[in-house]
Amino acid sequence: MRRRAAEIGRQLDHVKATREPAKTRVQDSGAANIGSAFRFTFELLAGVGVGGLVGWMLDRQFNTAPWLMLVCLVLGFVGALVNVMRAAAKDKAAQASSRSPAPAVRDDEDDR
């Protein structure tokens, strides 16, 4: 009986140890959310900025102002939006997996 009680105690300690990192990840999610928001904002602004710059340079080269700049601005915005949506889906999946419960402890003995 003591051996079985000691085994159950070890299994409980193992389960508690596996659940502790999940609690700290949930507590740190506020800072992670702020970091994600800044990253998404930067990606969106960078996409629009790069698109506008490329369009402006092409307009100067081919003397087609402002048409290529407008087209490249729209393409940069669409590309940045796709990147932000992809990154948001990836972050959402990572947060969902970090909040999943720990697996149940398997019973080693048959209590028949």
N, C-alpha and C positions, 0 to 999 in steps of 0.2 A: 504494500500500500504506500509506503514512504517513497519507494522508487517511482511509482506512478505519479505521486504528488509532486516530486521533484521534476519529473519530465514535463508535467503540465505547467509548472512554474517557469521552466526554461522556454517552453513554447509561448507562454504569455509575454515573457521578456522580449522574445524575438518579435512578436507582433507589435508590441509597444515601440520597439526600436525602428521597425519599418514604417510605422505611422508618424513618428516624430518629424522626419524630413518633409512629409506632406503638409504638416501644420505650419512649418516655417515657410514653405513655399507659398501657402495661402496668405500668410501675414506679409510677405514681401511683394505680393501681387500689386499693391498700390503703387510702389515705385516702378515696377515693371510696366504697369499701364501708362504711367506718365512718360517713361522712356519710349514706349511704343508710339504714343501720340506724337512726341517730338520727331521720331524717326519717320512716321507717316507724313507729317507736315513737311519735313525736309525733302523727302522723296517727291512729293507733289510739287513743291516750289522748284526743285532742281530740274524736274522734267519739263516744266513750263519754261524755266529760264534757259535751259539748253536748247529747247525747240525754238524759242524766240531768237536766241543768238545765232543758231544755224540758219534760220530763215533770213535774218538781217544780213548775214554775210553772203548768202546766195542772192539776195536782192541787190546788194552792192555789186556783186560779180556780173549779174545778168541784166541789171538795170530794170527790174520788174517791180519796184517798190509799190505797194506794201504787200503784194499778193503772196509771195513765197513765205514771207514772215508770218502772215496770218495762217497759212496752211501748216507751217511747221509748228506754230503755237498750238494749234488744235491737235496735231499729231503728238506733240510733247505732252499735252494735257491727257490725252487718251492713254498714252503709254504709261504715264505716271499713275493714272487712276487704276489701270490694270495691275501695276506693281503693288500699289497700296492694298488693293482688294486681295491679292494673292498673299501678301505678308499678313494681313489681318486674319485670313482663314488659317494660316499656319500658326499664328499666335493663339487663336481660339482653340485649335486642336491640341496645342501644347498645354494650355490651361485646363482643358477638359481631361487630358490624360493625367495631369498632376493632381487632380481632385478625385480621381477614381479611388474607391476603397481598397484597402489591402486585401490580398486573397485570404480565404478562410484557411484555418490551420487544419491540416489533414490528420485524421485519427490513425495512429499506428496500429492500434489493437482492435480486434473485433470483439465487441462486447455482447456476445451472444449468450 
